[in-house]
Amino acid sequence: MIAVEQPSEADLDVLHPMLREAYWSPGIPRDTVASACANSLCAVARDEAGTLIGFARAVTDRTVFAWLCDVIVVPGHRGKGIGRGLVRALMMYPEMQTVRRWMLGTADAHGVYAELGFGPLKAPARLMEVIKPAHYAKPAQ
C-alpha cells in the first residue's frame, strides 16, 4: 500500500540506515532524516504487515515547485514498481496539482522517471547551484 503521509518513528528506523548508505546521503544522521521528512511532503509504501518498504519525498511549496528526492525501496522489494508508485502518489496528491515544475537528480534511474514524464533539462544554462559538502558526509576515498 502506498500513501502520502509522514513516516513514523518505526519507519525512520527502517529508512535511516538505507539513506545513510545511499550514494546521495552517505553518513546522514537520523535527526537530519527526521527533520527533512518533517519539512517535506512524504510518501510511504508498506507491506501487508504495515512495515515500510519504500519512501519518497518532495521538497515543495505545494503550489508551483517540487524537488523529488530520497526515492528508495527496501532491497527485496525493488523492481516491482514501488518507486514509480511513490513518485506517482506525490505527483497526483491533490495539493500538488498546481505544481508547474518537478525536478530531481539521479545517477541511475532515468528510465524509472522517464515513464512518469521526466526528461533532461530543456534549458540547463538557466539553472545554477551552490553545493556545500554535507557536514555528515563520509570523506572521499
N, C-alpha and C positions, 0 to 999 in steps of 0.2 A: 504494500500500500504506500502511495506517495501522497504527501500532504505539505502544504505551505504552513509551516509552524516553526516556532523557536525550538531548538534542541534542548532536551532535558539534561540534568546533571549526568544521568546514566548515559545519555547519548554522547556527551562530551568525553566520557571515559572511553568510548569506542573511537570517536572522531579524533581526539587529540593525538594519540600515537600514530595514526595514519598521516595526519598533516605534519607532524614532527619529522617524519621520514620522507615526505613528498619533496620533489625537486624544487618546488616553488616556495616552500616554507621550512627548510631544514632547521631543526632545533627550536621551533616555535614553542614558547611556553604555553601551558594550559590556560593561564589567565588571559593571555593575548587572544587565544582562540575564543574564549568565552566573551571577551569584550567585543571582538569582531562580529560574533554572532548576534550579540545584543544590539548592535548598531547596524544590522543588515536585515534584509528580508531573506528568510531561510526556507529551504525545502528539505524534507527528510523522507527517506524510503525505509520501510520497516518490513521485516519478515513476518510470518504468521504468528510468531511468539511476541511480536512487538519490539524486537531488537533492531537497532539501527543497522542498516546495510548499505546506505548511501546518503549523500549530503551534497547540497549546493547552496550558494548564497549569492545575493545580488546586493552590491553597494549602490544605493539608489536614492533619488529624491522622490520616487514613486510618481513622477509627473512627466519628465522629459528625458531622463538619462538613467542608464543602469550599466554597471560593470559586473559581469558574471565572473565568479571566482570560486575556488575551493570545491570544484566538482570532483567528488571522489566516491568510489564504490569499494566496499569491502572485498578483498580477494575471495574468490569462490563464488561471487555473485556478479563478477564482471562479464561483459559480453552478452548480457541479457536485455540491454536497452534501458537499464535503470538510470544511467547518467543522462541519457537523452530525455527520459521521462521526468527527471528532476528539473532539467532546464525548461522543458515544455510547461511544467507546472508553474514555474516562476513567470514565464512569458505570458501564460494565459490567466494569471491571477487578476481578478477584477481591478484592483488598484493600479495595475501596470499597463492598462490598455491605452493610455495616452503617451507611454514612453516611446520617444521617437528614435533614440539611438541606444542600441545594445552593443556593448563591446566586451571583448575577452582576450586573453592571451593563452596560447597553448603551444607546447613543444611537439605534441604527438597525437592529438585527437582531432585534427582538422576535419576528417570525414564525419565524425560524430556531429560536429557543429554545422557542417555544410548542409546536412539533411534538415536542419532547423532554420536555414536561411542565412547563416553567417558566411561571410566571404572575406577576401582580402580588402584592406582599406582602399577606398576609392580615391582618397586624397591624403596619402601618408605624409606629404610635406607640410600639411596643416597642423599636424599633431607634434607636440613636444613633451618631454618628460624630464623629471628630476628623479634620479634613483639614489636613495641613501641606503647604504648597507644596513640591513636589519641588525639591531643590537644583539639579537639572539642567534644570528646566523653562524653556522659552523665555518671555521676558517677554510679557505680554498686549499685543495690538496694538489 
